[in-house]
C-alpha cells in the first residue's frame, strides 16, 4: 500500500494566504479592525493578498491621514507582510474611529467658576482665587481621546485626573489654602484635596504638582518634565491613548515633554485650572496631530528601497486637512 502523501507546512501556509486573496473583493465592506483581524488570522500573506490589503490601506490613508504618504504600489521585490500591515491597520482604525467632542461639565466645577450663558465651551469667570473645571466625559476606553483649548494664561493648567471612585475626583488648586478650598471649589467637587492628576502648566512644565492621591507617574518618577511655555493665543491639547496606554501634551500641534505611561484599565477625566484667565475656550471637534505623535514608519524597514516608502508631507499642521 502506497504511503499517504503528507502536505507540507508551506503548502498549508499558501492555502491560508490564498483565503485573503479570495476575499479581496469583500475588503470594501470591512473596517480597519476587521481587516487587521483577517490579516492576523493568516499563516502567510501571498503577494496578491498583500497587494489587495495594501491598496485598501493606501486608499483609506488618503482619506483619514492625508499628511502621511504611502506608496500606491509597494516594491515588487518585497512582500507586504503582517508585521508591516498590522501596525498601520490598527493605527488607521484609531484615526477612523476617533470621536471625542469635549465640553465643560456644568455640574462639576468650583463654586466661583461660571460657564458663559451662551454655551458649554467657554468659561466666563474663574473666581477671585482661581478654580477648576472638569470635562463632561471620561476618556474613551480602548480608543484615543483628544481635546484642545485656547486662551490659557497666567496660573493656568490643563491635564488628566484619574478617577478613584465615582464620588472621589476633585481638585486642589496650587497655592490655595484650606480656608479658601470650600469657597472657591465648592461642593460640586467633594474630594477637593484628592486630585489624582498630571497637568501641563503655562510656565512650561508638566507636573503632578501639589496634587494628592493616586495619579499617573511621570517617566522615571521625576517631579516634572520640561515643556515649552504656552501663551494665551496658543492651542494647547491633551491626547490620551487607552489602546497603547500613554498620554502626551500638545502645543500648537507639537508634542510637549514626553509620553507618560498610564494604565489602560483606569478611568480618566479631563480637567482645567485657572486663576487670572478670562478667555479660556474649548476648541470644538479638535483632532489630534496624528502624524506628529505616531510613527507610521514602524515595521516598514523591509519595504524601504532607496527612498523611504512612507513620509510626512511638508505641509504644516496649521493647513492640514481635517483628520490629518
ABEGO torsion letter per residue (X at the ends): XBBBBBBBAAAAAAAAAAAAAAAAAAAAABBAAAAAAAAAABABBBAAAAAAAAAAAAAAAAAABAABBBBABBBAABBBBAAAAAAAAAAAAAAAABBBBBBBBAABBBAABBBBAAEAABBABAEAAEBBBBBABBBBBGBBBBBBBBGBBBGBBBBBBBBABAABBBBBBBGBBAAAAAAAAEAABABAABBBBBBBBAAGBBBAEABBEBBBBBBGGBABBBBBBBBAABBBBBBBBAAAGBBBBBBGGBBBEBBBBBBAABBBBBBBBBBBBAABBBBBGBBBBAAAABBAABGAAAABBGBBABBBBABBAAABBBGX
